[in-house]
Amino acid sequence: MGKERIGGGTGGESGGPVEGQPDEPPVDSRVARRRQDPIGRRLRKMYTDVVDEHLPDDFLSFLEEADFRTSEPGRTASNGADPTIPPKGDANQPER
């Protein structure tokens, strides 16, 4: 606690200063928190707004159909195909 650096990415991977940039003094954690609080509030509001948006009926039915297809027995692949049957043109299967 106490002092921390802000500005993510200015310290390089080792945490030290990046060549060509002045070494910034540490920022008091209270100051850093005051800077971050408004950002957090805006992000939470944006998230809430997106979650509360109305979902179009056709898109909702598309999602329901996708859920149904993945829950059918024998259809666990993301494309809805039966994973026990090899796809046509499989390199491991000889051509017939």
N, C-alpha and C positions, 0 to 999 in steps of 0.2 A: 504494500500500500504506500501511500505518500506521494511519490513522484512517478510519473509515467510519461512516455513519449507518445504523441499522437501524430497522425498524418500517415498512417499505414503505408508501408512500402518505402519510406524514405531512408530506412536504416539498413537496407540490404539484407541478405540472409543471415549474417552474423549478428545483426542488431546494431552494428556500428554505423558511423556516418558514411554516406555514399560519396565517392570522389567527386570533387567539384561543387559540393553543397556544403554550406556552413553547418557546423554542429549546433543544432538548436538546443536551447536550454530545456531541462525537464519541465513539464507542466504539472502543476498541482492537481491531484485527482479531483478535487472539488471543481476546479475550472474545467477540466475535461468533461466531467459529468454534466455541468451546465451547458456545455456545447452539444453534448450528445442527446440530452433529453428532448429537445424539440424535434430532432431527427427521428427519434424513436416514436414520438407521438404521431408524426406525419406518416411514418411507415405503418403503424397500427391502424390509422384511419384509412389509408389506401387499401390495406388488406381487408378490413371490414367492408369497405365499399365494393370490392371485387367479389367477396363471398356473398354479399347481399344482392348482387345483380341478378336479374331475372334470366333464367336459362330458356332459350327458345324451345318450343315443344318438339320440333323436328330433331334438334340436337339431343334433347333428353331421350327421345325414343331411340335414337342411334346408340346412345350409351347403354340403355336398357337392353337393346338387342345384342350389343357386344358382351355385356355381362352374361346374358343367357347363353350365348354361343360358347363362352369359355367355361361355363358351368355344366355343359352337357357331358355325359360320360363318354370317354374315348376322344374327346376334343380338348386337349389341354395345350396344344401348340398355339402360339399367338395368332397364327393365320387360320385357326379353326380346323386344321387338318389332323387326321388321326396319326399320332406319332408312331404307331406300330406298323404303318404301311410306308415303305420308303418312297420318296418323291420320284417322279419320272426323271430320267437323265442323271440319276445318282451315280457318282464316279465309282462307288464301291460295288455296284451291281452290274453284271454283264448285260449287254443289250440282247434282246430276244428277237 
